[in-house]
Protein backbone atom coordinates (compact mmCIF):
# COMPACT_ATOMS: atom_id res chain seq x y z
CA UNK A 1 0.00 0.00 0.00
CA UNK A 2 2.81 2.41 0.90
CA UNK A 3 4.65 1.60 -2.32
CA UNK A 4 1.55 2.39 -4.38
CA UNK A 5 1.08 5.71 -2.62
CA UNK A 6 4.71 6.67 -3.17
CA UNK A 7 4.52 5.72 -6.85
CA UNK A 8 1.37 7.84 -7.33
CA UNK A 9 3.14 10.81 -5.78
CA UNK A 10 6.19 10.16 -7.97
CA UNK A 11 4.10 10.06 -11.13
CA UNK A 12 2.44 13.32 -10.11
CA UNK A 13 5.86 14.97 -9.81
CA UNK A 14 7.15 13.45 -13.05
CA UNK A 15 4.23 14.72 -15.15
CA UNK A 16 4.54 18.24 -13.78
CA UNK A 17 5.27 20.75 -16.51
CA UNK A 18 8.05 22.34 -14.49
CA UNK A 19 11.32 20.45 -14.65
CA UNK A 20 12.45 21.19 -11.07
CA UNK A 21 10.29 18.57 -9.28
CA UNK A 22 11.31 15.77 -11.69
CA UNK A 23 14.37 14.90 -9.61
CA UNK A 24 12.19 14.44 -6.55
CA UNK A 25 9.86 12.28 -8.62
CA UNK A 26 12.70 9.95 -9.61
CA UNK A 27 13.76 9.78 -5.97
CA UNK A 28 10.24 8.71 -5.03
CA UNK A 29 10.30 6.04 -7.76
CA UNK A 30 13.37 4.59 -6.06
CA UNK A 31 11.72 4.81 -2.65
CA UNK A 32 8.60 3.09 -3.97
CA UNK A 33 10.72 0.29 -5.42
CA UNK A 34 12.47 -0.18 -2.08
CA UNK A 35 9.14 -0.27 -0.22
CA UNK A 36 7.81 -2.84 -2.67
CA UNK A 37 10.90 -5.06 -2.37
CA UNK A 38 10.83 -4.93 1.43
CA UNK A 39 7.15 -5.87 1.36
CA UNK A 40 7.92 -8.82 -0.92
CA UNK A 41 10.71 -10.04 1.37
CA UNK A 42 8.39 -9.79 4.39
CA UNK A 43 5.63 -11.72 2.62
CA UNK A 44 8.00 -14.49 1.47
CA UNK A 45 9.51 -14.78 4.96
CA UNK A 46 6.04 -14.94 6.51
CA UNK A 47 4.94 -17.69 4.11
CA UNK A 48 8.12 -19.72 4.64
CA UNK A 49 7.68 -19.53 8.43
CA UNK A 50 4.05 -20.60 8.08
CA UNK A 51 5.02 -23.50 5.82
CA UNK A 52 7.73 -24.60 8.24
CA UNK A 53 5.29 -24.48 11.17
CA UNK A 54 2.74 -26.57 9.24
CA UNK A 55 5.42 -29.15 8.33
CA UNK A 56 6.41 -29.43 11.98
CA UNK A 57 2.77 -29.91 13.01
CA UNK A 58 2.36 -32.63 10.36
CA UNK A 59 5.50 -34.37 11.61
CA UNK A 60 4.20 -34.34 15.20
CA UNK A 61 0.81 -35.67 14.11
CA UNK A 62 2.43 -38.45 12.10
CA UNK A 63 4.50 -39.45 15.15
CA UNK A 64 1.36 -39.52 17.29
CA UNK A 65 -0.53 -41.62 14.74
CA UNK A 66 2.31 -44.10 14.35
CA UNK A 67 2.58 -44.42 18.17
CA UNK A 68 6.15 -43.20 18.59
ZICOR-V223066 format. One record per backbone hydrogen bond with DSSP energy under -1.0 kcal/mol. NH is the residue of the N-H (numbers start at 1). CO is the residue of the C=O. Records with the same first field share a line. If there is no record, write none. Layout:
NH: CO + CO
//
This chain:
5: 1
6: 2
7: 3
8: 4
9: 5
10: 6
11: 7
12: 8
13: 9
14: 10
15: 11
22: 19
25: 21
26: 22
27: 23
28: 24
29: 25
30: 26
31: 27
32: 28
33: 29
34: 30
35: 31
36: 32
37: 33
38: 34
39: 35
40: 36
41: 37
42: 38
43: 39
44: 40
45: 41
46: 42
47: 43
48: 44
49: 45
50: 46
51: 47
52: 48
53: 49
54: 50
55: 51
56: 52
57: 53
58: 54
59: 55
60: 56
61: 57
62: 58
63: 59
64: 60
65: 61
66: 62
68: 63
//
